[in-house]
Structures are given as C-alpha cells and as structure tokens.
Amino acid sequence: MDHGPTTEYHECDELLKYKQKAGLQLFFIYSGIYGIFVLLNTLFPSMMESVIFFGLNLAIVYGFGLIITAILLGLVYNNRCTRMEKRLDTGGIKTEGGKE
C-alpha cells in the first residue's frame, strides 16, 4: 500500500542547471580519458602489454586508473553540488507550495 511521499522535493532551476552542467563536464572529461583507452587498445594493442611498474602492464594500470578516476570524479561532482546547494541556501525538502 503506497500512499506516496509525505513531502515534495523541489530544487530551484538554477541548482538543477548547475548540476546538469557539472555532470556533463565531468562526463565529457571521463569520456575523453576512456576514449584514449579504447583508441590505444584498438590502434596499438601491443603497447598495452608493456610493463609499467610492479610487473603490471599498461592495460591493468589504465583500467584501475579508470576506476579510480570515476570515483574521484564522483567525489568532485558531489563536492561541487554540495557547495552550490549551500551557496544557494536551499533546504532541500520543501512542501508543494514552496515553503518549508
């Protein structure tokens, strides 16, 4: 039996636009880094076999780098959005009429 949410959550348009812009910027940064990985694998597959350090080849190091980069970009996004929310002083949870 779902009676729906007890409160409505509305973000101001400025905050939504900021989050969208920040998300797209970080998405394109990650896409570029990942695109380089794909191109290296496609055009120079033998390069991925070269040992970088600790006996790990470039494919493994780059793969872990992609995972770590994704996590770091997620933290950057969260930090940027949190700062903007505090700057705009939005409480986050508002009722239908826009009053807290």
C-alpha positions, 0 to 999 in steps of 0.5 A: 500500500503506497500512499506516496511521499509525505513531502515534495522535493523541489530544487530551484532551476538554477541548482538543477542547471548547475548540476546538469552542467557539472555532470556533463563536464565531468562526463565529457572529461571521463569520456575523453580519458576512456576514449584514449583507452579504447583508441590505444587498445584498438590502434596499438594493442601491443603497447598495452602489454608493456610493463609499467611498474610492479610487473603490471602492464599498461592495460591493468594500470589504465583500467584501475586508473579508470576506476579510480578516476570515476570515483574521484570524479564522483567525489568532485561532482558531489563536492561541487553540488554540495557547495552550490546547494549551500551557496544557494541556501536551499533546504532541500525538502520543501512542501508543494507550495514552496515553503518549508 
